[in-house]
Amino acid sequence: MRMVEIIAAKRDGRALTTEEIEWVVANYAAGAIPDYQMAALAMAIVLRGMDDRETADLTIAMARSGDMLDLHDIAPLTVDKHSTGGVGDKTTLVLAPLVAAVGLPVAKMSGRGLGFSGGTIDKLESIRGFRTNLSADEFRRAVRELGLVVAAQSGDLAPADKKLYALRDVTATVESIPLIAASVMSKKLASGADCIVLDVKYGRGAFMQTLADARRLAQTMVAIGRHAGRRVAAVLSSMQQPLGFAVGNALEVREAIAALRGSGPSDLVELCLVLGSELVRMAGLRNDSDAARALLSEALQSGAAWEKFRAMVINQGGDPEVIDHPERLPVAPVQVDLPAPRAGFVTAIDGQALGLAVNALGGGRSRKEDTIDHAVGLVLQAKVGDAVKAGDPLLTIHAARETDVDHVAERLQLAYTIHDTPPPPLPLVEEIIR
């Protein structure tokens, strides 16, 4: 095969064969195809697209370019969840122990925050002593003995995707549904889960800002799962405002603990029940969503989910005293309320602006090597639909220094839209694609 002919074929709108896609991925991963030719093919895919079969072939080939985790010798079935990213999105911290508590083994590799979206690994590292870098043996032992592990990505999972992702970032080829879907799902397939629920977010606080784009991405990823023989469902959830009230690593851990102990934000708990019900249904524990929801609600109310989270923290080296007494989590020394500039109803909150403000406070990173301050962040006091009076707190800024507050206050004020009339209620879950 010749790469130039494959580029020309896609440029002209022809669907690539399975053999052509496998050849491209294998040779690109091996260094036999130069970046300039792969960039040309990526641009052709951006302009001409890929059908479901091509996208699935690309995903599977990228997954097979490195390690393929197989846990079937220790667990007949494992489940996983992936979020496309959002502000205040701490669902993994609640969902993983919740489904593990009803008997579904969770073997999850998570990422760190980059850009305006936070990362699960950073949040868990707010807990003193918690280890996210586990050996393969430690990862497998946690699955076998506890049925729950959340760790940083390890091994050589989907190396072809890593190369292609870095190339797309500098060649204006990021915005392609097939390439985004293949990137996400290649890592999920390589991680070995049998049942995968996708939390595909849309809105100003998400990477997919329109519902139409989120739906297309969800449909594509579900189709990939079907082609790869996995059970996959996608939940389209709103990120038109942050999830819950807390944005920032330790603050979000504190909020997740509250949810596991029965006093968490209603939107966070509801989304976890919806996502968890899909996993329970796909795994065959219950036949329908209502029965699945009842099973999960019982695990939450009985404290079983909390006990599973606590056991995971202990198993991965975390100090249980910190989560038993969440006030011992990192606390920012400066806490300042941001006042509402006028009376009215909150009609919109720019989640992306809030996420970027947390980064500016030191709670996120713009480069992978940046260090973060786990204590800083924001706690919302007013959300969309709430009535406020002039001077009422819109949110509380948790910062390391007073000067940091001054640096972000104006942009946070602009993130809130206040009108005289209340807005229509925002949906939390728009649709489920199975």
Backbone hydrogen bonds in HBPLUS format (Angstrom, degrees):
<---DONOR---> <-ACCEPTOR-->    atom                        ^
c    i                          cat <-CA-CA->   ^        H-A-AA   ^      H-
h    n   atom  resd res      DA  || num        DHA   H-A  angle D-A-AA Bond
n    s   type  num  typ     dist DA aas  dist angle  dist       angle   num
A0005-GLU N   A0002-ARG O   3.12 MM   3  5.53 128.4  2.40 106.1 118.4     1
A0006-ILE N   A0002-ARG O   3.26 MM   4  6.66 151.2  2.35 147.9 156.2     2
A0006-ILE N   A0003-MET O   3.07 MM   3  5.09 117.7  2.47  96.1 111.7     3
A0007-ILE N   A0003-MET O   2.89 MM   4  6.20 160.9  1.93 159.3 164.4     4
A0008-ALA N   A0004-VAL O   3.02 MM   4  6.19 160.9  2.06 141.6 146.9     5
A0009-ALA N   A0005-GLU O   2.91 MM   4  6.08 151.2  1.99 140.9 149.0     6
A0010-LYS N   A0006-ILE O   3.11 MM   4  6.39 163.1  2.14 151.6 154.3     7
A0011-ARG N   A0007-ILE O   2.87 MM   4  6.05 156.9  1.92 150.4 158.1     8
A0012-ASP N   A0008-ALA O   2.93 MM   4  6.10 145.2  2.05 144.7 152.8     9
A0014-ARG N   A0009-ALA O   2.89 MM   5  5.33 159.1  1.93 157.2 150.2    10
A0013-GLY N   A0010-LYS O   3.00 MM   3  4.96 158.9  2.04 102.3 108.8    11
A0021-ILE N   A0017-THR O   3.06 MM   4  6.35 164.2  2.09 153.2 156.7    12
A0022-GLU N   A0018-THR O   2.95 MM   4  6.16 166.4  1.97 154.6 158.4    13
A0023-TRP N   A0019-GLU O   2.96 MM   4  6.07 154.8  2.02 144.6 151.7    14
A0024-VAL N   A0020-GLU O   2.96 MM   4  6.19 160.4  2.00 150.7 155.6    15
A0025-VAL N   A0021-ILE O   3.02 MM   4  6.24 174.1  2.03 158.1 158.8    16
A0026-ALA N   A0022-GLU O   3.02 MM   4  6.08 167.1  2.04 147.9 152.1    17
A0027-ASN N   A0023-TRP O   3.03 MM   4  6.07 164.2  2.06 148.5 153.1    18
A0028-TYR N   A0024-VAL O   2.83 MM   4  5.92 151.3  1.92 150.9 159.5    19
A0029-ALA N   A0025-VAL O   2.96 MM   4  6.03 165.1  1.98 149.4 153.6    20
A0030-ALA N   A0026-ALA O   3.10 MM   4  6.22 142.6  2.25 135.3 145.4    21
A0032-ALA N   A0027-ASN O   2.78 MM   5  5.04 137.8  1.95 162.1 162.1    22
A0031-GLY N   A0028-TYR O   3.10 MM   3  5.11 154.4  2.16 101.2 109.2    23
A0037-GLN N   A0034-PRO O   3.18 MM   3  5.65 130.1  2.44 108.2 119.5    24
A0038-MET N   A0034-PRO O   3.20 MM   4  6.54 160.6  2.24 152.0 157.8    25
A0039-ALA N   A0035-ASP O   2.76 MM   4  5.91 155.6  1.82 155.2 162.0    26
A0040-ALA N   A0036-TYR O   3.17 MM   4  6.28 145.8  2.29 130.5 138.9    27
A0041-LEU N   A0037-GLN O   3.04 MM   4  6.37 152.9  2.11 145.3 152.1    28
A0042-ALA N   A0038-MET O   2.88 MM   4  6.13 160.2  1.92 149.3 155.0    29
A0043-MET N   A0039-ALA O   2.98 MM   4  6.19 156.3  2.03 146.2 151.9    30
A0044-ALA N   A0040-ALA O   3.03 MM   4  6.26 152.1  2.11 141.5 149.3    31
A0045-ILE N   A0041-LEU O   2.91 MM   4  6.23 148.2  2.01 149.3 158.3    32
A0046-VAL N   A0042-ALA O   2.92 MM   4  6.23 153.9  1.98 147.3 154.6    33
A0047-LEU N   A0043-MET O   3.01 MM   4  6.25 157.8  2.06 149.1 154.1    34
A0048-ARG N   A0044-ALA O   2.79 MM   4  5.80 154.3  1.85 146.7 154.4    35
A0049-GLY N   A0045-ILE O   2.64 MM   4  4.75 145.3  1.76 130.7 138.2    36
A0055-THR N   A0051-ASP O   2.94 MM   4  6.16 167.8  1.95 160.4 164.2    37
A0056-ALA N   A0052-ASP O   2.92 MM   4  6.06 157.0  1.97 145.8 152.1    38
A0057-ASP N   A0053-ARG O   2.89 MM   4  6.11 158.7  1.94 149.8 156.0    39
A0058-LEU N   A0054-GLU O   2.87 MM   4  6.15 159.8  1.91 154.5 159.7    40
A0059-THR N   A0055-THR O   2.96 MM   4  6.15 159.3  2.00 146.2 152.0    41
A0060-ILE N   A0056-ALA O   2.91 MM   4  6.09 170.6  1.92 156.7 158.6    42
A0061-ALA N   A0057-ASP O   2.95 MM   4  6.04 161.1  1.99 147.7 153.4    43
A0062-MET N   A0058-LEU O   2.99 MM   4  6.18 156.7  2.05 147.0 153.1    44
A0063-ALA N   A0059-THR O   2.89 MM   4  6.14 156.4  1.95 151.1 158.2    45
A0064-ARG N   A0060-ILE O   2.95 MM   4  6.14 153.8  2.02 147.5 154.2    46
A0065-SER N   A0062-MET O   3.18 MM   3  5.10 157.0  2.24  99.5 106.4    47
A0067-ASP N   A0156-ASP O   2.83 MM  89  5.42 149.4  1.92 131.7 138.6    48
A0069-LEU N   A0190-ALA O   2.78 MM 121  5.87 157.5  1.83 167.6 164.4    49
A0074-ILE N   A0071-LEU O   2.95 MM   3  5.65 155.0  2.01 120.2 127.3    50
A0075-ALA N   A0071-LEU O   2.85 MM   4  5.88 144.4  1.98 153.7 163.9    51
A0194-ASP N   A0078-THR O   2.94 MM 116  5.58 149.3  2.04 135.5 143.3    52
A0195-CYS N   A0078-THR O   3.29 MM 117  6.68 159.3  2.34 151.2 156.6    53
A0079-VAL N   A0105-PRO O   2.92 MM  26  6.26 159.7  1.96 165.7 172.4    54
A0080-ASP N   A0195-CYS O   2.92 MM 115  6.38 144.7  2.05 157.5 167.7    55
A0197-VAL N   A0080-ASP O   3.03 MM 117  6.54 158.0  2.08 149.6 153.7    56
A0082-HIS N   A0197-VAL O   3.01 MM 115  6.53 152.2  2.09 153.7 160.9    57
A0199-ASP N   A0082-HIS O   2.71 MM 117  6.03 168.3  1.72 157.7 162.0    58
A0084-THR N   A0199-ASP O   3.06 MM 115  6.43 156.6  2.12 160.0 157.4    59
A0243-LEU N   A0087-VAL O   3.25 MM 156  6.76 154.6  2.32 155.9 158.1    60
A0093-LEU N   A0090-LYS O   3.14 MM   3  5.73 130.4  2.40 112.8 123.7    61
A0094-VAL N   A0091-THR O   3.02 MM   3  5.38 141.5  2.18 108.8 119.4    62
A0095-LEU N   A0091-THR O   2.66 MM   4  5.70 174.6  1.66 174.6 173.2    63
A0096-ALA N   A0092-THR O   3.05 MM   4  5.45 161.0  2.09 132.6 138.7    64
A0098-LEU N   A0094-VAL O   3.16 MM   4  6.14 146.0  2.28 142.9 153.2    65
A0099-VAL N   A0095-LEU O   2.97 MM   4  6.19 168.2  1.98 164.3 163.2    66
A0100-ALA N   A0096-ALA O   3.06 MM   4  6.13 154.7  2.12 146.5 154.5    67
A0101-ALA N   A0097-PRO O   2.91 MM   4  5.87 141.7  2.06 136.8 145.5    68
A0102-VAL N   A0099-VAL O   3.21 MM   3  5.38 144.8  2.34  99.9 109.4    69
A0104-LEU N   A0099-VAL O   3.18 MM   5  5.69 160.3  2.22 146.1 143.1    70
A0103-GLY N   A0100-ALA O   3.04 MM   3  5.19 161.3  2.08 109.0 112.5    71
A0106-VAL N   A0147-GLY O   2.98 MM  41  5.98 161.8  2.01 129.0 130.8    72
A0149-VAL N   A0106-VAL O   3.01 MM  43  6.30 138.3  2.19 150.8 163.5    73
A0108-LYS N   A0149-VAL O   2.95 MM  41  6.04 167.0  1.96 162.1 159.9    74
A0151-ALA N   A0108-LYS O   2.95 MM  43  6.42 161.2  1.99 159.0 162.7    75
A0110-SER N   A0151-ALA O   2.81 MM  41  6.05 157.0  1.87 156.0 163.7    76
A0121-ILE N   A0111-GLY O   3.22 MM  10  5.80 166.6  2.24 149.7 148.4    77
A0123-LYS N   A0119-GLY O   3.22 MM   4  6.54 155.6  2.29 148.8 155.8    78
A0124-LEU N   A0120-THR O   2.97 MM   4  6.29 164.1  2.00 156.6 159.8    79
A0125-GLU N   A0121-ILE O   3.03 MM   4  6.21 147.9  2.13 146.0 154.8    80
A0126-SER N   A0123-LYS O   3.01 MM   3  5.43 160.2  2.05 111.2 116.8    81
A0127-ILE N   A0124-LEU O   3.04 MM   3  5.78 164.3  2.07 118.8 123.5    82
A0130-PHE N   A0127-ILE O   3.02 MM   3  5.62 166.9  2.04 140.0 143.6    83
A0319-ASP N   A0128-ARG O   2.89 MM 191  5.73 145.0  2.02 167.2 177.8    84
A0131-ARG N   A0316-GLN O   2.64 MM 185  5.26 159.5  1.68 159.6 167.2    85
A0152-ALA N   A0132-THR O   2.82 MM  20  5.30 165.5  1.84 131.1 136.0    86
A0139-PHE N   A0135-SER O   2.92 MM   4  6.15 159.3  1.97 153.6 159.4    87
A0140-ARG N   A0136-ALA O   3.01 MM   4  6.20 164.5  2.03 148.2 152.0    88
A0141-ARG N   A0137-ASP O   2.88 MM   4  6.02 156.0  1.93 146.6 154.0    89
A0142-ALA N   A0138-GLU O   3.03 MM   4  6.17 154.7  2.10 145.4 151.2    90
A0143-VAL N   A0139-PHE O   3.20 MM   4  6.53 153.7  2.28 144.5 151.3    91
A0144-ARG N   A0140-ARG O   2.95 MM   4  6.20 161.8  1.98 151.7 156.7    92
A0145-GLU N   A0141-ARG O   2.83 MM   4  5.90 169.1  1.84 155.8 158.5    93
A0146-LEU N   A0142-ALA O   2.89 MM   4  5.31 152.0  1.96 133.2 142.2    94
A0147-GLY N   A0142-ALA O   3.04 MM   5  6.38 134.3  2.26 144.5 153.3    95
A0147-GLY N   A0143-VAL O   3.08 MM   4  4.33 125.8  2.39 101.3 115.2    96
A0161-ASP N   A0158-ALA O   3.03 MM   3  5.38 127.1  2.32 105.6 118.6    97
A0162-LYS N   A0158-ALA O   3.28 MM   4  6.74 152.2  2.36 147.1 154.7    98
A0163-LYS N   A0159-PRO O   3.13 MM   4  6.46 161.0  2.17 152.6 155.8    99
A0164-LEU N   A0160-ALA O   2.98 MM   4  6.17 165.5  2.00 148.6 153.1   100
A0165-TYR N   A0161-ASP O   2.70 MM   4  5.73 160.1  1.74 155.7 161.2   101
A0166-ALA N   A0162-LYS O   3.17 MM   4  6.31 164.6  2.20 145.8 149.0   102
A0167-LEU N   A0163-LYS O   3.10 MM   4  6.33 152.6  2.18 144.0 151.9   103
A0168-ARG N   A0164-LEU O   2.85 MM   4  6.06 160.9  1.88 154.0 158.7   104
A0169-ASP N   A0165-TYR O   3.14 MM   4  6.31 148.9  2.24 145.3 153.0   105
A0170-VAL N   A0167-LEU O   3.16 MM   3  5.61 146.5  2.27 108.7 117.2   106
A0171-THR N   A0168-ARG O   3.27 MM   3  5.13 164.3  2.29 102.3 107.1   107
A0173-THR N   A0168-ARG O   3.38 MM   5  4.78 169.6  2.39 138.3 137.7   108
A0176-SER N   A0174-VAL O   2.87 MM   2  5.88 128.6  2.13 113.8  98.1   109
A0180-ILE N   A0176-SER O   2.84 MM   4  6.01 162.0  1.87 163.6 169.4   110
A0181-ALA N   A0177-ILE O   2.87 MM   4  5.92 171.0  1.88 157.9 160.9   111
A0182-ALA N   A0178-PRO O   2.93 MM   4  5.99 159.8  1.97 143.6 149.6   112
A0183-SER N   A0179-LEU O   3.05 MM   4  6.08 151.7  2.13 138.1 145.5   113
A0184-VAL N   A0180-ILE O   3.04 MM   4  6.33 167.4  2.05 157.6 159.6   114
A0185-MET N   A0181-ALA O   2.91 MM   4  5.99 172.6  1.91 157.3 158.9   115
A0186-SER N   A0182-ALA O   2.91 MM   4  5.68 145.6  2.03 138.1 145.9   116
A0188-LYS N   A0184-VAL O   3.33 MM   4  6.65 151.1  2.42 140.6 149.0   117
A0189-LEU N   A0185-MET O   2.83 MM   4  5.98 164.5  1.85 153.9 157.0   118
A0190-ALA N   A0186-SER O   3.03 MM   4  6.13 155.9  2.09 138.9 146.0   119
A0191-SER N   A0187-LYS O   3.01 MM   4  6.10 134.5  2.22 134.8 146.1   120
A0191-SER N   A0188-LYS O   3.20 MM   3  5.09 128.0  2.49  90.8 104.3   121
A0192-GLY N   A0189-LEU O   3.16 MM   3  5.43 153.6  2.23 104.5 112.4   122
A0231-ARG N   A0194-ASP O   3.07 MM  37  6.30 169.2  2.08 169.9 167.5   123
A0196-ILE N   A0231-ARG O   2.84 MM  35  6.29 161.2  1.87 163.2 169.7   124
A0233-ALA N   A0196-ILE O   3.12 MM  37  6.65 151.6  2.20 156.6 164.4   125
A0198-LEU N   A0233-ALA O   2.82 MM  35  6.18 160.2  1.86 154.3 161.1   126
A0235-VAL N   A0198-LEU O   2.75 MM  37  6.07 166.6  1.77 177.3 177.9   127
A0200-VAL N   A0235-VAL O   2.87 MM  35  5.91 145.1  1.99 148.6 159.4   128
A0237-SER N   A0200-VAL O   3.05 MM  37  6.18 151.7  2.13 133.0 141.9   129
A0202-TYR N   A0237-SER O   3.12 MM  35  6.52 144.4  2.25 156.1 163.7   130
A0239-MET N   A0202-TYR O   2.62 MM  37  5.39 150.9  1.70 171.2 160.8   131
A0203-GLY N   A0208-MET O   3.20 MM   5  6.71 133.1  2.43 128.8 140.7   132
A0206-ALA N   A0203-GLY O   3.04 MM   3  5.41 156.4  2.09 123.3 122.5   133
A0205-GLY N   A0239-MET O   2.93 MM  34  5.14 153.7  2.00 162.3 165.6   134
A0214-ALA N   A0210-THR O   3.07 MM   4  6.33 162.0  2.10 150.1 155.5   135
A0215-ARG N   A0211-LEU O   2.86 MM   4  6.03 156.1  1.92 150.8 157.2   136
A0216-ARG N   A0212-ALA O   3.06 MM   4  6.29 159.8  2.10 146.9 151.8   137
A0217-LEU N   A0213-ASP O   2.97 MM   4  6.20 161.4  2.00 150.8 155.8   138
A0218-ALA N   A0214-ALA O   2.89 MM   4  6.08 162.9  1.92 150.2 155.1   139
A0219-GLN N   A0215-ARG O   2.89 MM   4  6.08 168.4  1.90 155.4 158.1   140
A0220-THR N   A0216-ARG O   3.02 MM   4  6.16 155.6  2.08 144.3 151.0   141
A0221-MET N   A0217-LEU O   2.96 MM   4  6.22 160.5  2.00 153.6 158.4   142
A0222-VAL N   A0218-ALA O   2.95 MM   4  6.15 160.2  1.99 155.1 160.5   143
A0223-ALA N   A0219-GLN O   3.03 MM   4  6.16 154.3  2.09 141.9 149.1   144
A0224-ILE N   A0220-THR O   2.98 MM   4  6.28 149.6  2.07 144.6 153.0   145
A0225-GLY N   A0221-MET O   3.04 MM   4  6.33 160.9  2.08 147.5 151.7   146
A0226-ARG N   A0222-VAL O   3.03 MM   4  6.35 154.2  2.10 147.2 154.0   147
A0227-HIS N   A0223-ALA O   3.00 MM   4  6.30 163.8  2.03 152.7 156.2   148
A0228-ALA N   A0224-ILE O   2.91 MM   4  6.15 145.2  2.03 149.0 159.6   149
A0230-ARG N   A0225-GLY O   2.85 MM   5  4.98 161.8  1.88 153.5 150.2   150
A0229-GLY N   A0226-ARG O   3.17 MM   3  5.21 162.0  2.21 104.6 109.9   151
A0234-ALA N   A0433-ILE O   2.79 MM 199  5.05 164.7  1.81 151.0 156.4   152
A0433-ILE N   A0234-ALA O   2.73 MM 199  5.05 166.2  1.75 157.0 160.3   153
A0236-LEU N   A0431-GLU O   2.85 MM 195  5.27 173.0  1.85 162.8 164.7   154
A0430-GLU N   A0236-LEU O   2.78 MM 194  5.44 159.2  1.82 159.0 165.6   155
A0238-SER N   A0428-LEU O   2.84 MM 190  5.16 158.8  1.88 141.6 148.3   156
A0380-LEU N   A0245-PHE O   2.78 MM 135  4.86 168.4  1.79 143.3 143.3   157
A0247-VAL N   A0378-LEU O   2.86 MM 131  5.13 157.7  1.91 158.4 156.7   158
A0378-LEU N   A0247-VAL O   2.76 MM 131  5.13 158.4  1.80 150.4 158.1   159
A0252-GLU N   A0248-GLY O   2.81 MM   4  5.80 148.1  1.91 152.4 160.7   160
A0253-VAL N   A0249-ASN O   3.07 MM   4  6.40 151.3  2.16 148.7 157.1   161
A0250-ALA N   A0374-HIS O   2.98 MM 124  5.54 165.8  2.00 154.2 153.8   162
A0254-ARG N   A0250-ALA O   2.95 MM   4  6.21 160.0  1.99 150.4 155.4   163
A0255-GLU N   A0251-LEU O   3.10 MM   4  6.36 149.6  2.19 138.5 146.6   164
A0256-ALA N   A0252-GLU O   2.86 MM   4  6.09 153.2  1.94 146.6 153.9   165
A0257-ILE N   A0253-VAL O   2.91 MM   4  6.15 157.5  1.96 153.4 159.0   166
A0258-ALA N   A0254-ARG O   3.10 MM   4  6.37 153.6  2.17 141.0 148.0   167
A0259-ALA N   A0255-GLU O   3.02 MM   4  6.36 150.4  2.11 143.5 151.3   168
A0260-LEU N   A0256-ALA O   2.97 MM   4  6.29 156.6  2.03 150.1 156.1   169
A0261-ARG N   A0257-ILE O   2.95 MM   4  6.15 131.4  2.19 142.3 155.8   170
A0261-ARG N   A0258-ALA O   3.19 MM   3  5.04 132.0  2.44  91.0 104.2   171
A0263-SER N   A0258-ALA O   2.74 MM   5  5.06 161.3  1.77 152.5 147.0   172
A0262-GLY N   A0259-ALA O   3.26 MM   3  5.23 166.0  2.28 104.2 106.0   173
A0269-VAL N   A0265-PRO O   3.12 MM   4  6.38 170.6  2.13 159.2 161.6   174
A0270-GLU N   A0266-SER O   2.90 MM   4  5.95 161.6  1.94 146.1 151.9   175
A0271-LEU N   A0267-ASP O   3.02 MM   4  6.11 165.4  2.04 146.7 150.4   176
A0272-CYS N   A0268-LEU O   3.09 MM   4  6.29 159.4  2.14 148.9 154.6   177
A0273-LEU N   A0269-VAL O   2.99 MM   4  6.25 151.4  2.08 148.8 156.7   178
A0274-VAL N   A0270-GLU O   2.97 MM   4  6.27 153.4  2.04 151.1 158.5   179
A0275-LEU N   A0271-LEU O   2.90 MM   4  6.13 173.2  1.91 156.8 158.2   180
A0276-GLY N   A0272-CYS O   2.81 MM   4  5.78 160.4  1.85 142.9 149.7   181
A0277-SER N   A0273-LEU O   2.93 MM   4  5.87 148.3  2.03 135.8 144.0   182
A0278-GLU N   A0274-VAL O   3.30 MM   4  6.62 147.9  2.41 143.6 150.6   183
A0279-LEU N   A0275-LEU O   3.31 MM   4  6.74 153.0  2.39 146.0 152.8   184
A0280-VAL N   A0276-GLY O   2.92 MM   4  6.20 163.4  1.95 156.7 161.2   185
A0281-ARG N   A0277-SER O   2.93 MM   4  6.02 158.0  1.98 144.6 150.8   186
A0282-MET N   A0278-GLU O   2.90 MM   4  6.04 166.5  1.92 148.9 152.9   187
A0283-ALA N   A0279-LEU O   2.91 MM   4  5.97 152.9  1.98 146.4 153.8   188
A0285-LEU N   A0280-VAL O   3.09 MM   5  5.47 142.0  2.24 162.5 163.1   189
A0284-GLY N   A0281-ARG O   3.11 MM   3  5.20 149.6  2.20 101.1 110.4   190
A0292-ALA N   A0288-ASP O   3.05 MM   4  6.27 155.7  2.11 149.2 156.9   191
A0293-ARG N   A0289-SER O   2.84 MM   4  5.95 155.7  1.90 145.8 152.2   192
A0294-ALA N   A0290-ASP O   3.04 MM   4  6.28 155.2  2.10 145.1 151.4   193
A0295-LEU N   A0291-ALA O   3.12 MM   4  6.36 155.4  2.18 144.8 150.6   194
A0296-LEU N   A0292-ALA O   3.09 MM   4  6.39 159.9  2.13 150.8 155.6   195
A0297-SER N   A0293-ARG O   2.83 MM   4  6.01 161.2  1.87 154.0 159.7   196
A0298-GLU N   A0294-ALA O   3.11 MM   4  6.25 154.5  2.18 144.5 150.2   197
A0299-ALA N   A0295-LEU O   3.25 MM   4  6.57 152.3  2.33 140.4 147.4   198
A0300-LEU N   A0296-LEU O   2.97 MM   4  6.28 144.7  2.10 149.1 159.1   199
A0301-GLN N   A0297-SER O   2.88 MM   4  6.07 167.9  1.89 153.3 156.5   200
A0302-SER N   A0298-GLU O   2.87 MM   4  5.84 153.0  1.94 148.4 155.1   201
A0305-ALA N   A0299-ALA O   3.09 MM   6  5.64 160.1  2.13 140.6 137.4   202
A0303-GLY N   A0300-LEU O   3.37 MM   3  5.53 148.4  2.48  99.9 108.5   203
A0307-GLU N   A0303-GLY O   2.98 MM   4  6.22 162.0  2.01 153.3 158.0   204
A0308-LYS N   A0304-ALA O   3.00 MM   4  6.21 148.5  2.10 143.2 151.6   205
A0309-PHE N   A0305-ALA O   3.00 MM   4  6.30 155.9  2.06 148.7 154.8   206
A0310-ARG N   A0306-TRP O   2.92 MM   4  6.17 163.1  1.95 154.2 158.9   207
A0311-ALA N   A0307-GLU O   2.91 MM   4  6.09 153.1  1.98 142.4 149.7   208
A0312-MET N   A0308-LYS O   3.00 MM   4  6.25 150.3  2.09 144.3 152.1   209
A0313-VAL N   A0309-PHE O   2.98 MM   4  6.31 160.6  2.02 154.1 158.8   210
A0314-ILE N   A0310-ARG O   3.05 MM   4  6.32 165.7  2.07 151.8 154.9   211
A0315-ASN N   A0311-ALA O   2.89 MM   4  6.00 162.1  1.92 146.9 152.6   212
A0316-GLN N   A0312-MET O   2.97 MM   4  6.15 141.4  2.13 147.7 156.8   213
A0318-GLY N   A0313-VAL O   2.72 MM   5  4.88 145.0  1.84 161.3 150.2   214
A0317-GLY N   A0314-ILE O   3.08 MM   3  5.22 156.7  2.14 114.8 113.6   215
A0322-VAL N   A0319-ASP O   3.09 MM   3  5.69 143.6  2.23 114.7 123.2   216
A0324-ASP N   A0320-PRO O   2.85 MM   4  6.00 153.4  1.92 154.1 162.9   217
A0325-HIS N   A0321-GLU O   3.03 MM   4  5.95 137.9  2.21 133.1 142.5   218
A0328-ARG N   A0325-HIS O   2.81 MM   3  5.87 166.7  1.83 138.0 141.2   219
A0329-LEU N   A0326-PRO O   3.02 MM   3  5.42 167.4  2.04 113.5 117.3   220
A0334-VAL N   A0399-ALA O   3.05 MM  65  5.08 153.0  2.13 167.7 160.0   221
A0399-ALA N   A0334-VAL O   2.78 MM  65  5.08 165.9  1.80 153.2 157.7   222
A0336-VAL N   A0397-ILE O   2.94 MM  61  5.17 154.2  2.01 143.1 149.6   223
A0397-ILE N   A0336-VAL O   2.71 MM  61  5.17 169.4  1.72 155.6 151.9   224
A0338-LEU N   A0395-LEU O   2.81 MM  57  5.53 162.6  1.84 169.8 169.5   225
A0394-LEU N   A0338-LEU O   2.73 MM  56  5.65 172.4  1.73 176.1 173.4   226
A0340-ALA N   A0392-ASP O   2.67 MM  52  5.37 144.0  1.80 148.6 160.5   227
A0391-GLY N   A0340-ALA O   2.84 MM  51  4.90 163.6  1.87 135.6 141.2   228
A0344-GLY N   A0388-VAL O   2.97 MM  44  5.59 154.4  2.04 157.4 155.6   229
A0388-VAL N   A0344-GLY O   2.82 MM  44  5.59 165.9  1.83 166.2 170.0   230
A0345-PHE N   A0419-HIS O   2.69 MM  74  5.38 167.5  1.71 163.2 167.1   231
A0419-HIS N   A0345-PHE O   2.94 MM  74  5.38 154.4  2.00 155.0 153.8   232
A0346-VAL N   A0386-ASP O   2.92 MM  40  5.58 163.4  1.94 160.6 163.9   233
A0385-GLY N   A0346-VAL O   2.71 MM  39  5.34 169.6  1.72 151.2 153.6   234
A0347-THR N   A0417-THR O   2.81 MM  70  5.59 165.3  1.84 152.8 157.7   235
A0417-THR N   A0348-ALA O   2.96 MM  69  5.07 155.9  2.01 153.3 149.8   236
A0350-ASP N   A0415-ALA O   2.86 MM  65  4.78 156.8  1.91 135.0 142.9   237
A0354-LEU N   A0350-ASP O   3.20 MM   4  6.61 151.4  2.29 147.2 155.5   238
A0355-GLY N   A0351-GLY O   2.89 MM   4  6.19 159.9  1.93 153.6 158.8   239
A0356-LEU N   A0352-GLN O   2.94 MM   4  6.18 159.8  1.98 152.6 157.6   240
A0357-ALA N   A0353-ALA O   2.97 MM   4  6.13 144.2  2.10 138.6 148.6   241
A0358-VAL N   A0354-LEU O   3.01 MM   4  6.35 152.2  2.09 149.7 156.3   242
A0359-ASN N   A0355-GLY O   3.12 MM   4  6.46 153.6  2.20 143.0 150.1   243
A0360-ALA N   A0356-LEU O   2.96 MM   4  6.26 153.9  2.03 143.4 150.4   244
A0361-LEU N   A0357-ALA O   2.97 MM   4  6.29 137.7  2.15 142.4 154.1   245
A0361-LEU N   A0358-VAL O   3.14 MM   3  5.01 126.0  2.45  92.1 106.2   246
A0363-GLY N   A0358-VAL O   2.88 MM   5  5.29 155.2  1.94 155.4 147.1   247
A0362-GLY N   A0359-ASN O   2.89 MM   3  5.11 149.5  1.98 104.8 114.9   248
A0373-ASP N   A0362-GLY O   2.71 MM  11  5.39 164.9  1.73 145.8 149.9   249
A0370-ASP N   A0367-ARG O   3.05 MM   3  5.54 165.0  2.08 118.4 123.2   250
A0377-GLY N   A0398-HIS O   2.95 MM  21  5.09 157.6  2.00 139.0 139.7   251
A0398-HIS N   A0377-GLY O   2.83 MM  21  5.09 169.7  1.84 156.9 153.9   252
A0379-VAL N   A0396-THR O   3.01 MM  17  5.15 148.7  2.11 141.0 150.2   253
A0396-THR N   A0379-VAL O   2.80 MM  17  5.15 154.4  1.86 140.6 149.1   254
A0381-GLN N   A0394-LEU O   2.83 MM  13  5.09 163.2  1.86 125.0 126.9   255
A0382-ALA N   A0394-LEU O   3.07 MM  12  5.07 136.4  2.27 147.3 134.5   256
A0386-ASP N   A0383-LYS O   2.97 MM   3  5.71 164.3  2.00 146.3 149.4   257
A0392-ASP N   A0389-LYS O   2.90 MM   3  5.46 166.3  1.92 139.1 141.9   258
A0404-ASP N   A0401-ARG O   3.11 MM   3  5.33 133.5  2.33 100.9 112.8   259
A0405-VAL N   A0402-GLU O   3.05 MM   3  5.21 123.1  2.38  99.9 114.0   260
A0406-ASP N   A0402-GLU O   3.21 MM   4  6.64 158.0  2.26 151.8 156.8   261
A0407-HIS N   A0403-THR O   3.10 MM   4  6.30 141.8  2.25 137.8 148.0   262
A0408-VAL N   A0404-ASP O   3.29 MM   4  6.61 138.9  2.47 144.1 152.3   263
A0408-VAL N   A0405-VAL O   3.18 MM   3  5.52 134.1  2.40 104.2 115.1   264
A0409-ALA N   A0405-VAL O   2.97 MM   4  5.84 139.6  2.13 157.0 167.7   265
A0412-LEU N   A0408-VAL O   3.06 MM   4  6.21 151.8  2.14 157.0 165.7   266
A0413-GLN N   A0409-ALA O   2.97 MM   4  6.21 151.3  2.05 148.8 156.6   267
A0414-LEU N   A0410-GLU O   3.10 MM   4  6.40 154.0  2.17 147.0 153.5   268
A0415-ALA N   A0411-ARG O   3.14 MM   4  6.32 121.7  2.50 130.0 144.1   269
A0415-ALA N   A0412-LEU O   3.08 MM   3  4.96 138.1  2.26  93.3 105.6   270
A0416-TYR N   A0413-GLN O   3.35 MM   3  5.82 159.0  2.40 109.3 114.7   271
